[in-house]
Amino acid sequence: MDLYSAGHRRGVVCAPHFAAVDAGRSILADGGNALEAMVAMAAAIAVLYPHMNHLGGDGFWLIREPSGRVRAIMAAGPAGMDARLELYREHKAIPPRGPLAALTVPGAVGGWMLALEAAKANGGTLPLDVLLAPAVAHARDGYAVTRSQAWLTKEKLSELAYMPDFAKTFLIDDKPPAVGTRLKQEALADTLAQLAHVGLDDFYRGDVGREIAVDLGGVGSPLTRQDLARYQATLAEPLRVDLPSGTVYNTDAPTQGVASLLILALFARLGVTEAEGFDHIHGLVEATKRAMRLRDRVVTDPNHLPHALGRCLEQRFIAGEAMKINRRKAERWQLGHGEGDTVWMGAADATGLVVSYIQSLYWEFGSGCVLRRTGVLMQNRGVSFSLRPGDLNLLAPGRLPFHTLNPALALLKDGRIMAYGTMGGDGQPQTQGAVFTRYVDFREPLAEAIDRPRWVLGRTWGKSLPALRLESRFDSHLVDALEAAGHDVDILPEPYSDIMGHAGAVVRHPDGSCEGVHDPRADGRAAGV
C-alpha cells in the first residue's frame, strides 16, 4: 500500500482508510477542490471506520484559503437542554456508554455544511450527491472490516453488546466480525442518500432530524428535536503561535489545541539541535507535561473560559514556562484528561487550499447507541463533563464539552504549507510535536517523520497508564538515558503500535506541488492527481 505520495500538481489527500482516500482522490480528479474532497472523505470514513467516527460525532477544521487566510470550523455539539445534573443524580460520573452518554448534539454534519459553503466560495462546483456517493455505496453494498475494527469490537464487546441496535449493526450472529467480513449499514445508506437528495440541513431540521429525535427519545437520551433544530456549527479564528520556522495554527477552546501549540513553543525555547536523541525526546515529553497541566486548568467551553487562551501563547508566558523545564531530569507526572478514538485527514489542491480535519465519536464506537431509523451511531463526548459542582467542565444544558480533538496547520517561512494531525486522546499533541519537529526542525523526510518510533505519555485510545510508553524500535541507549533521568519507561512489544495514534500530513510546496503521507500504523494511505 502506498503510504507516501508526492509530486502532484492538482492536489493530494491522505486518510487512515484507503477507500476514504479513493473517495477524496476521485473528487480531485473530477475537478473538485480540497474542501469538497474532504467532505467526500469525511462521509466515506464515517461508514468505513465506525469504531473511530460516525455521523453522530463532532469535527474540527482548519482551512488555509488561497488568499493566505486561515480559518477554523468548530463543529462541536453542546449538551442537550434536558441534560441536567438531576438526570445523573444516581451516578458519580456520566456513564460512558448507553443513552445517558449520548447527551451532546452531533456536530460533524453541521461542519460539513460550513465546509461546503467555503468550498463554493473558493470555486467548488460539485453537487452534494457526487460528494456523498462513495459513502452511500459503502454503506449500502458493504465494506470490509479492518483489523482495528475487528480488534476493538472484540476488546470492547462487554461494554457494547447490549447497547441499542449495536449488535444488529456491528456484530455477526452476536459475535465480533472477523477481519475482512463485509458489513452493511443499510439504514445509514438511506440517511446519506436522503441528505444527498435534499441537503445536509435535513440532518438537523428536516426528516432525518425528526427520525433521529424519535429514536433518541425512544432509547432514553436527553437530546431532543429542539436541540437538533437549534444547532449551528461556527466559523472561528484559530489559535496561533509564531516559531522560528513559521506560524502554527490550531483550534481554540473547547479543544486542546492550545496544548499542541504550547508544546512546540516550549520546545523551540530549549534550543535542541539534534533529532532522535535524549534532548529531543526528553524535551518534548517535559514540554508536554507543562502544556497538559495548563490545559487541565483552563480549557473548557469558550463561554466559560477564565481568560482567552491566546494569553497562554504570549512569548512572556512561554519563556516563563520554558525556564521551569529541567533539561536533565523528568518532572513527576499524573494522568490527565483524555482518551479517544478519532480520524485525522488532510487535503491540499493547486489553488492553495489546504485542509486539516479531525472527526470523532470520542471512545471507540462512542456511546454504542445506534439509532434504528437512521443508522446514526451516537458519540459519547459528553463523558468529558463532570458532575461535581465547582469543576471546570461541569455539566450544564447547552454547554460544550472539553475536546481532545485538534487539527494542526503550519505556514512555514520557506513557503511550505503543512496540514497534519492524528488520533489518540492525550497522544494527539505529543504526536503532533514529534511529527512537526522531525519534519520541520530537523528536516527529516515527511514519510520518515511519521514512520519513526513514537512515544506517548498518559492517556490515549484504549489505554490509561501514567508511564512513558515507547515503541520497541527506540535505541536501547536512549531508553537507558530516559530511565536514568527519572522517566517511568514502558517498552511496548510492538515496533508499530496503534497506541501511538494514526498520524498523517499533507504539504503544499512553494512550487505548487503537493505531497502526502499516512501512518503505517493505520489502514490508510496518501494519493494525489
Secondary structure, DSSP 8 states (H G I E B T S, - for coil): ---EEEEESSEEEEESBHHHHHHHHHHHHTT--HHHHHHHHHHHHHHH-TTT--TBSEEEEEEE-TTS-EEEEEE---B-TT--GGGGTT-SS--SSSTTT--B---HHHHHHHHHHHHHHTT----HHHHHHHHHHHHHH-EE--HHHHHHHHHTHHHHTTSTTHHHHH-BTTB---TT-EE--HHHHHHHHHHHHH-TTHHHHSHHHHHHHHHHHHHT-S--HHHHHT---EEE--EEEEETTEEEEE--TTBSHHHHHHHHHHHHHHT--SSSSHHHHHHHHHHHHHHHHHHHHH-S-GGG-SS-GGGGGSHHHHHHHHHT--SSS-------S---EEEEEEEEETTS-EEEEEEEEESTTTT--B-TTT--BB--GGGGSB-STT-TTB--TT----B----EEEEETTS-EEEEE---TTHHHHHHHHHHIIIIIS---HHHHHHS--EEEEEETTEEEEEEEE-TTS-HHHHHHHHHTT--EEE-S-SS-GGG---EEEEE-TTS-EEEEE-TTSB-EEEE-
